[in-house]
Amino acid sequence: MPERASSMRDVARMAGVSLQTVSRVANGEPHVADAKRERVLAAMQDLEYRPNSAARAMRRGAYRSVGVVYHSLHSVGTHRSLEVISERAISHGYGTTIMPVAAASGRAASSAFTRLGEMAVDAVIVIFPSPFGLDATLEIPTTVPLVVLGPPQGGGSSSVGFDQDGGAVQTIEHLLELGHPTIHHIAGPADSFSASARTGAWRRLLAAQDRRVPDYGHGDWSAESGYLLARRMLETETPSALFIANDQMALGAYRALAEVGLRVPDDVSVIGFDDVDEAAMYPPPLTTVAQDWEGLGRESLRVALSMTRGGEPQDICLPLRLIERDSTAPYRGERAALR
């Protein structure tokens, strides 16, 4: 151990950065280059340095801070959930330390857990689009409560997620009740647990009713990918009903259908997933499944704070709701194949 308590100046000298950079890292501020942050954290560890605020927190037995690990803010769900977590944390007297990672992988998550532990947080919430728990490189922390927004991970962690399967079942049953002989599908990314659950429910329900399960492709959640996959589908057949894994890809499909002279819902019923703010403004307004992202954020923080007080891990599945608008209609018989 050092003969005297290390100072911020010692950390700055060892890491080769400014005092301001050390301060930003110590306070969990996001605007620090990854390479510099790593050097500062390594220096803090080597020098056994603790910021004064952390030392005070250690005497209290709590840091009053929640860490959030996320992969991308491009996702509507990630952005909304993160906002609610941060706002609700403040109302409970907690700060939020945000830790973006470059890849949605077990290794990246494990590294983020280590960094957050060095920054002194009471609990960690993870928002990833991929099933990173299936990655053997994931190391679930044992020293801090962990809540995953997604399917259960085990290992003493908690999870809060949506009933993706149940939401997809509602869409398929809705279209079948309208008399459509089968339902075509545009799926989300193959490595997304939510997309996989939606596709799995679609396949299972069609097969259970002896309906044809059409070929499908994987998009990347963007309107462009929905457009391209719909155009590819329309080269060989004309669906009467189309279940699309999110609303943005449904918007792209709208354009593809319009370009070949097909009308929604007169010729093709279209149903999406997410209920983004713009869905009610689509021409026509989109039938979709609503996900309560704000509720997801509130519940994940509630579980995290419960665990900091000694509460048991929980696995919570929130229900989804079908929103019927104008993009779906009863089946009107066979349509002529596209030429």
N, C-alpha and C positions, 0 to 999 in steps of 0.2 A: 504494500500500500504506500501511497505517497506520504512523506513526512508531514505535510501540511495539507489542508483542504485545497483542492484545486479550484481555480477561479475560471471565469468565462474567458479571461485573457489567455490563460494557459491552453484552453481548448482551441481558441482561435489560432494561437501560434502553432500548435501541433497539426491542426487541420489545414493551415495555410489559407485561412479565410478571414474576413473582417469580423469585428465584434458584433456588428449588426446582423450578419448572417448567422452567427451562433445564437443570437437572441431570437431570430425568426424560427430557427429549428427548435429551440427550447420551448417556444410558445406554440409550436405546431402550426405555424403559418404555412400556406401551400406554395407561396411564390419563391421557392428555392430550387435551383437546379438539382436533379437527382444525384449527380456525382458529388456536388458540394454537401448535400444533405448526408450522404453516406459517409463522407470523410468526417463531418462534424459528429455524427452518431458514434462512429468508431473511436474518435478522440474522447468523447464523453465516457465511453465504456472503459477505455484504457486508463483514463485519469480518474475513474470512479467519480465523475462530476455529476452533481444533481443541481438543477436550478433551485433557487431559493423557494419558489412557489411549490415545487415538487416536495422539497424537504418539509415545508409546512403541511402539505397535504398528507405526507407520510405520518406525521404526528397525529393528524386527525383521523387517519385510517381510510381516507377517501380523497380522490383527486378532483371530484366533481366534474369529470370530463368523460364523454363517450366518443370512441373512435369509430369512424365509418370508412370501410374499404369499398371502393367501387372501381369498375373497369371503364365505363364510358357514360358520359352525360347525354349522349345522343338519344338514348332511350327515353321515351316519355315517362315510363314508369320509374326509372332511376332518378330522373330529375325531380319528379313530384314527390317521391318518397323521401329523398334527401332533404328537400325543403321542409317537409313536415317534421322529420326527425330533428332537424336543427332548431326549428321554431318551438317544438314541444320541449326539447331539452332545456332551452332557455327558461321556459315557464316553470320547469322543475329545479331551476338553479344550477343547471349543468351547461358546460361549454361543449362544443363539438370539434373534434380534430378530424379533418378530412384527409384520407390517404388514397389518392388515385394510383392505380397500377396499370402497367402497359399491356398486360396480358391477363385474360380470364383463366388462370391456371392455378393448380394447387401450390406450385412453387412460388408464384407471385403472391398469392394470399399468405402463405407461411412467412415470407419475407416481410410483408406488411404487418403481420401480427408482431413480429420481433421489433420492428421500428416503432409501432404504437406502444409496445410495452416499455420501450426506452423513453417515450415521451410522456409516460404516466397517464393512463386512462383507466377508468373503472370497468368498462365493458366495451366490446367491439361488435358492430353490426356490419354484415357483409352483404353487398348488393352486386351480384354477378349474373350475367345472362346464361352462363354455361353450367353444366353439372359438375363443378369442380371437385365435389366431394368424391367423385369416382376416380379422381386423379391420385395415384399412389404417392405423389410428392406432397400432398397436403398434410400438414402437421397441425392438428387442432390444438390450440393453446389450453393449458390446464391451469394457468395462473390468473386468467381473466375470463369472465363470462362471455360467451360467444353466441350471437343470434344471426342466423342465416336467413335472408329473404329468398325462400325457395323450398325445395323438398327437404325432408329430414336428413341430417348428416350423422347423427349418433355421436358417440365419443364425449358425451356430457354437454354437447351444444344444444341450443334451442333452434327452432325454425318457425317462420311465419310465412305462409304462402297462400296462393289462390287455388281453388278447386278447378284446375285447368281441364281436367277430364269432364267434370260436371258441366262446365261452361260449354265445351265442345258438344257434349251430348244434347244440350238445349238447342244448339244451332242445327244439328243433324235432324233431330226430331221435328223441329219447326218446318224444315224443308220437306221432309217426308210426309208430314201431315198436309202439306200443300199439294201433295200428289205427284211430286217429281220422282221419276222411276229410279234415278240414281243421282249422285251429287259429285261433281268434280271438285278438285282441291288444289290450292296453291299453298304449299307449306312454308314455314319459316326455316331458319338455319338448322341444319342437321345436328349441331352441337348445342342447341337450346333446349333445356328441359321443358319449357312451356310449349314450344313448338312441337316437340316430340309427343307430349301428352295430347295435344289437340289432334295431331295426325293419327295417333293410336286410337283415339275414341272414334274418329271418322271411319277408319278401316274396320274397327270392331263392329260398329253398328250396321254398316252396310253388309258386312259378311253375315251377321246374325240374321238379317232379313233376306238373305240370298240375293242381294243386289250386286250388280257389277261394281267392282272397285277400280275406277279408272287410274291410268298412270298419272303421276304428279311430279312436280319439280320443287326444289328448295330455293326460296328467295332469301334476301338478306334484310328483310323488313322494310326496304325502301320502295317508294312508288315506282321507281324505274324497274326494279326487279319484278314487281307485280305486272307491269306492262309487258315486259319481255316474255315472261312465262305465259301470260294469257295469249299473246300473239302466237307463240309456239304451239299452244294447245289448239288454237283456232285454225291452224294449218291442216289439222286432221279431223277435227270433229267440232260440233257445236253443242255445248252443254246447255241443259235447261236450268241448272242450278249450280252455283259456284260458291263454295265455302273457302274463304281466304283467311290465312292465319293472323293477319292484322289489318287495321284500317288503312294504313299507308299503302300497302300493296293492293288493297281493294281499289284505291283511287287510281292506281296505274292500270288495273284491269278495266275500270270504267272507260278509260281512254282507248284501250285496245278494242273493246267491244264496239265503241262508237265508230272507230275507224273502219270496221267491216260492216257497218250498217245494222248492228244489233242494239236493241233498246233494253234498258233496265227499268222496270222488271218485265216489260211486255214480252220480250224474247228470252231473256236470261235473268233469273233471280240471283242476286248477289248478297252475301252476308259476310261481315267482317268480324273483328275481335279487337277489343280495347276500349271502344267508345271515346276516341279522342275528341277534343273540343270541336273540331271542324266536321265531325261525322254527320251532325245534324244539318250541315250546310252543303253536303255533297249533292250533286244533281242526278238522281233524286236522293233525299236523305237516306243514310245508310242504316239498314238493320244490322245490329252488332251486339257484342257482349260487353257489358260494362265491368271494368275492374276498378275497385275503389282503392286507388293508389294512396290517397291520403289516409284511409283506414289502415292500409298496410304499414305505412310509416308510423302511425300512432301506436299500433299494436306491437310493432317490433321494439319501439322504445319502451313501452310498458313492460314487456317481457325482460328486456335488458336490465332495466332498473330493478325489477323484482329479483333477478338473479344476483344483483349486487348486494341485496339485503338478505341473501341466503335462500332465496326461492329455488325450487326445483326446476330443471330444464323442462321446456314445454314444446310441443309440436302442434301448431295451430294452422288450420286450413280454413280460409275465408271463402264464403260462397260467392258465386258470380250470378249476374242477372242478364237475361236476354232483353234487349231494347228493340221492339218492333217498330220499324219506320216504313218507308215507301219502296225499298229496293227489293222486296220479295213479294211474290204473288203466286196464286195457284197455277199449277201446270196446265198448259193450254194445248197439249198434243205435240206430235212430232213436227220438227222443223226441217226444212230442206237442208241437206248438207251444203256446206260452203263449197263454192267452185274455185 
